[in-house]
């Protein structure tokens, strides 16, 4: 009720009145260095028995990169555990692969429809995607996040945003601030907001959410699965510094890296092979300031984690590895021991980006070449053989001739490349 004679209160609205009708301002478009805008072509290789290669029902594997037919230039291509997500220059999402839990975000009841790219019905313009084992996330140009599929833990499905409920179509995640970047682990999602906060959702069994005490990680304890599935902010304070604000975040399969605005690297989650760069192999259930990444001469710009290893990149274009050395995934040669600190990978040119699959690793050079190493069993490395590769191997193939590689993404058993014709 308004008291007579009292002046009207000032309206705190982001609107402008025109002829008496409020005109709503369009949300400010978000930006982050991780948003790709250069369009290209998609190549896939590796195992494709559930359609994750996008090459049709008859193609179960590819030893060398093969081109996927898509209706427009693609600006991002992400490999999930057994599915692939492609983001078109128009902001449209195309998916293919396993849809058992809804990770494709579309109807695949027609036989074979999961083996070739088809659109996801989402009216918003998407600028970034991420993919896990059984879920997909999409970030829109105004900072909204949509999810489809399901998260799982060691006992099976736990749901997506509601306990035990998967979603076969995109549903919106409720976050109070615009999100500027998304990253997916196998079964968790990390969302970085414009005000430097980190929100996490999904499975927390290995500490990968960074906000759930160990006693509650098994399906949320007394509070149930909502504790895990409803996105919550990680509250972190450092002595004398107040609240820690973040500028970037990256996921491994069961762990998370976050970089503060001051450049400090934090990690949480599984570190049973020192893949977080911790001195011990204890699981980190809360963010830990990682002293192994403290070096005044370099800044860290990218992290990618597999099942038990990490590949990271500094601002000078040098790639490093740490964690489990089995199958050659560290790229440091045969008879290498596990590494608890980032170790320079020899034999690589200046690198623009790095990526990991479960037991494989990749690097894309600044001049557009792609290198792979690690377990060869699933044909993900592009060598044409099934032998493990202990040092970086430059991938070749007919579809790579006269083309620059823009990015690479590793799934559970397949590899996805984004390339463009060399001008």
Rosetta blueprint (number, residue, H / E / L):
1 X L
2 X L
3 X L
4 X L
5 X L
6 X L
7 X L
8 X L
9 X L
10 X L
11 X L
12 X L
13 X L
14 X L
15 X E
16 X E
17 X E
18 X E
19 X L
20 X L
21 X E
22 X E
23 X E
24 X E
25 X L
26 X L
27 X L
28 X L
29 X L
30 X L
31 X L
32 X L
33 X L
34 X L
35 X L
36 X L
37 X L
38 X L
39 X L
40 X E
41 X E
42 X E
43 X E
44 X E
45 X E
46 X E
47 X E
48 X L
49 X L
50 X L
51 X L
52 X L
53 X L
54 X L
55 X L
56 X L
57 X L
58 X L
59 X L
60 X L
61 X E
62 X E
63 X E
64 X E
65 X E
66 X E
67 X E
68 X L
69 X L
70 X L
71 X L
72 X L
73 X L
74 X E
75 X E
76 X E
77 X E
78 X E
79 X E
80 X L
81 X L
82 X L
83 X E
84 X E
85 X E
86 X E
87 X E
88 X E
89 X L
90 X L
91 X L
92 X L
93 X E
94 X E
95 X E
96 X E
97 X E
98 X L
99 X L
100 X L
101 X L
102 X L
103 X L
104 X L
105 X L
106 X L
107 X L
108 X L
109 X L
110 X L
111 X L
112 X L
113 X H
114 X H
115 X H
116 X L
117 X L
118 X E
119 X E
120 X L
121 X L
122 X L
123 X L
124 X L
125 X L
126 X E
127 X E
128 X E
129 X E
130 X E
131 X E
132 X L
133 X L
134 X L
135 X E
136 X E
137 X E
138 X E
139 X E
140 X E
141 X L
142 X L
143 X L
144 X L
145 X E
146 X E
147 X E
148 X E
149 X E
150 X L
151 X E
152 X E
153 X E
154 X L
155 X L
156 X E
157 X E
158 X E
159 X E
160 X L
161 X L
162 X E
163 X E
164 X L
165 X E
166 X L
167 X E
168 X E
169 X E
170 X E
171 X E
172 X E
173 X E
174 X L
175 X L
176 X L
177 X L
178 X L
179 X E
180 X E
181 X E
182 X E
183 X E
184 X E
185 X L
186 X L
187 X L
188 X E
189 X E
190 X E
191 X E
192 X E
193 X E
194 X L
195 X L
196 X L
197 X L
198 X E
199 X E
200 X E
201 X E
202 X E
203 X L
204 X L
205 X L
206 X L
207 X L
208 X L
209 X L
210 X L
211 X L
212 X L
213 X L
214 X H
215 X H
216 X H
217 X L
218 X L
219 X L
220 X L
221 X H
222 X H
223 X H
224 X L
225 X L
226 X H
227 X H
228 X H
229 X H
230 X L
231 X L
232 X E
233 X E
234 X L
235 X L
236 X L
237 X E
238 X E
239 X L
240 X L
241 X L
242 X E
243 X E
244 X L
245 X L
246 X E
247 X E
248 X E
249 X E
250 X E
251 X E
252 X L
253 X L
254 X L
255 X E
256 X E
257 X E
258 X E
259 X E
260 X E
261 X L
262 X L
263 X L
264 X L
265 X E
266 X E
267 X E
268 X E
269 X E
270 X L
271 X L
272 X L
273 X L
274 X L
275 X L
276 X L
277 X L
278 X L
279 X L
280 X L
281 X L
282 X L
283 X L
284 X E
285 X E
286 X E
287 X E
288 X E
289 X E
290 X L
291 X H
292 X H
293 X H
294 X L
295 X L
296 X L
297 X L
298 X L
299 X L
300 X E
301 X E
302 X E
303 X E
304 X E
305 X E
306 X L
307 X L
308 X L
309 X E
310 X E
311 X E
312 X E
313 X E
314 X E
315 X L
316 X L
317 X L
318 X L
319 X E
320 X E
321 X E
322 X E
323 X E
324 X L
325 X L
326 X H
327 X H
328 X H
329 X L
330 X L
331 X L
332 X L
333 X L
334 X L
335 X L
336 X L
337 X L
338 X L
339 X E
340 X E
341 X E
342 X E
343 X E
344 X E
345 X L
346 X L
347 X L
348 X L
349 X L
350 X L
351 X E
352 X E
353 X E
354 X E
355 X E
356 X E
357 X L
358 X L
359 X L
360 X E
361 X E
362 X E
363 X E
364 X E
365 X E
366 X L
367 X L
368 X L
369 X L
370 X E
371 X E
372 X E
373 X E
374 X E
375 X L
376 X L
377 X L
378 X L
379 X L
380 X L
381 X L
382 X L
383 X L
384 X L
385 X L
386 X L
387 X L
388 X L
389 X E
390 X E
391 X E
392 X E
393 X E
394 X E
395 X L
396 X L
397 X L
398 X H
399 X H
400 X H
401 X L
402 X L
403 X E
404 X E
405 X E
406 X E
407 X E
408 X E
409 X E
410 X E
411 X L
412 X L
413 X L
414 X E
415 X E
416 X E
417 X E
418 X E
419 X E
420 X E
421 X E
422 X L
423 X L
